[in-house]
């Protein structure tokens, strides 16, 4: 069983991913902002993090860099609806393992996440 942290400002995305991970008997934590995510990371030490790279108020890439400072080896999956190549490139350089463009098949993303 893995500890999964989902960071996305969209409640619907968090709820849907949580539902599918629960069906796979995974422990799920969620955060709607970068600061909330950093606070969670210090408490739960996730095995995998799914993060929207286009968070409001603070760049997902900056959150990823902070995550890397705290947990340098954690697996991070970037998810976003942005097609801005600069943002995606920055997120990849910041340390994500995989990038998935929204919309995505939730069941496929969950299965791929569990294989990391």
Wavefront OBJ file of the C-alpha trace (Angstrom):
o trace
v 0.000 0.000 0.000
v 1.365 3.397 -1.003
v 0.850 6.863 0.425
v -0.384 9.008 -2.465
v -0.562 12.808 -2.282
v -2.764 14.562 -4.849
v -2.148 18.299 -5.240
v -4.687 20.047 -7.449
v -6.774 23.183 -7.027
v -9.722 21.444 -8.700
v -11.882 19.595 -6.161
v -13.354 17.361 -8.887
v -9.900 16.110 -9.948
v -8.894 15.422 -6.333
v -12.157 13.596 -5.638
v -12.023 11.448 -8.763
v -8.394 10.437 -8.298
v -9.008 9.720 -4.614
v -11.934 7.466 -5.492
v -9.873 5.399 -7.929
v -6.871 5.103 -5.600
v -9.151 3.997 -2.748
v -10.520 1.280 -5.023
v -6.924 0.050 -5.333
v -6.591 0.071 -1.507
v -4.131 2.979 -1.459
v -3.837 5.633 1.236
v -4.671 9.027 -0.254
v -4.027 12.540 0.987
v -5.014 15.693 -0.868
v -4.003 19.339 -0.990
v -5.567 22.213 -2.896
v -2.577 24.579 -2.703
v 1.178 24.541 -2.688
v 1.479 25.511 0.983
v -1.035 22.880 2.040
v 0.973 20.330 0.039
v 4.250 21.243 1.742
v 2.553 20.965 5.140
v 1.188 17.507 4.206
v 4.558 16.290 2.909
v 6.236 17.046 6.215
v 3.630 14.922 8.030
v 2.939 11.928 5.801
v 6.035 11.306 3.643
v 4.232 10.230 0.461
v 5.533 7.526 -1.857
v 4.087 9.227 -4.948
v 2.874 12.771 -5.554
v 0.539 13.878 -8.319
v 0.708 17.646 -8.778
v -1.022 20.105 -11.051
v 1.859 22.187 -12.392
v -0.514 25.114 -12.909
v -1.522 25.840 -9.306
v -3.004 29.231 -8.378
v -1.019 31.644 -6.172
v 2.241 29.714 -6.465
v 3.806 27.930 -9.398
v 3.603 24.155 -9.350
v 7.258 24.157 -10.387
v 8.233 26.062 -7.245
v 6.274 23.574 -5.157
v 8.065 20.731 -6.959
v 11.430 22.305 -6.140
v 10.437 22.575 -2.463
v 9.253 18.956 -2.514
v 12.626 17.926 -3.945
v 14.382 19.797 -1.108
v 12.350 17.859 1.462
v 12.057 14.476 -0.310
v 14.709 14.248 -3.032
v 13.753 10.747 -4.220
v 9.944 10.849 -4.115
v 8.215 10.022 -7.392
v 6.324 13.023 -8.798
v 3.774 12.970 -11.599
v 2.922 16.343 -13.109
v -0.646 16.760 -14.329
v -2.035 19.828 -16.046
v -4.271 21.140 -18.763
v -1.617 23.634 -19.814
v 0.006 23.222 -23.184
v 2.480 26.006 -22.424
v 5.761 24.342 -23.381
v 7.778 26.599 -21.084
v 5.743 25.582 -18.015
v 5.938 21.893 -18.895
v 9.680 22.110 -19.583
v 10.236 23.968 -16.301
v 8.254 21.331 -14.407
v 10.292 18.546 -15.978
v 13.525 20.334 -15.107
v 12.198 20.834 -11.571
v 12.084 17.097 -11.068
v 8.853 15.423 -12.133
v 9.112 11.798 -13.173
v 6.193 11.825 -15.617
v 3.911 14.459 -17.157
v 0.269 13.781 -18.066
v -1.863 16.249 -19.981
v -5.462 16.731 -18.832
v -7.884 15.371 -19.697
v -6.548 11.889 -19.042
v -8.122 8.539 -18.319
v -8.175 8.362 -14.553
v -8.002 4.563 -14.441
v -4.943 4.586 -16.702
v -3.210 7.279 -14.638
v -3.898 5.400 -11.407
v -2.528 2.138 -12.822
v 0.573 3.877 -14.209
v 1.112 5.629 -10.873
v 1.030 2.353 -8.973
v 3.721 0.921 -11.286
v 6.241 3.659 -10.382
l 1 2 3 4 5 6 7 8 9 10 11 12 13 14 15 16 17 18 19 20 21 22 23 24 25 26 27 28 29 30 31 32 33 34 35 36 37 38 39 40 41 42 43 44 45 46 47 48 49 50 51 52 53 54 55 56 57 58 59 60 61 62 63 64 65 66 67 68 69 70 71 72 73 74 75 76 77 78 79 80 81 82 83 84 85 86 87 88 89 90 91 92 93 94 95 96 97 98 99 100 101 102 103 104 105 106 107 108 109 110 111 112 113 114 115 116
